[in-house]
Amino acid sequence: MTVYALVELEVTDMAGMGPYMEAVPGTVAAHGGKYLVRAGKTEVVEGGLGEYPLKVILEFRSMDAAKRWYDSAEYRAILPHRQKNSKCNFVWVEGV
């Protein structure tokens, strides 16, 4: 079953995020994932957006594939750059 990573974030230090932003697309692709949304313009139609303004949606072929990416040595090596330099909500959602 397809799985989506729904991420919303606020960058608190753009320079500190640089290594993460440069490397993360390669880690996603290496694990069969792809970007569906990458911090594009948003427009609220009903209700409100989540806590943080930037939205990212990644697609993986399965929960196992998504977790293999998240737990991979390549991603774990750059993850501290995001964690130190942004505020973030990150959830897995199974698709149909």
C-alpha positions, 0 to 999 in steps of 0.5 A: 500500500502506498504511504505518504510522508506529510511534513510541515516545517518552519525553518529557523536557520536557513544556513544550518538547513543547507546540508539537509536541503542539498542531500535529502532529495538524493536519499528520498530517490535512493529509497524509491520515494518521490516528492509530490509537494515541496514547499509550494504556495498554499491557499487555505480554502477551509479551516486552517493550516497546521502549525508550520507554514512549509508543506512537503508530501513524499510518496513511497510504495509501502510503509516498509520502504518509507521506514527504510528511508527514514532509518537509513544511514544516509538520512540519519546522517543529515537528519540532525541538520533539520532537527536543529534548524527547524520546527517540524511535524512529520506523519506517515499516512497510508494511501488507497 
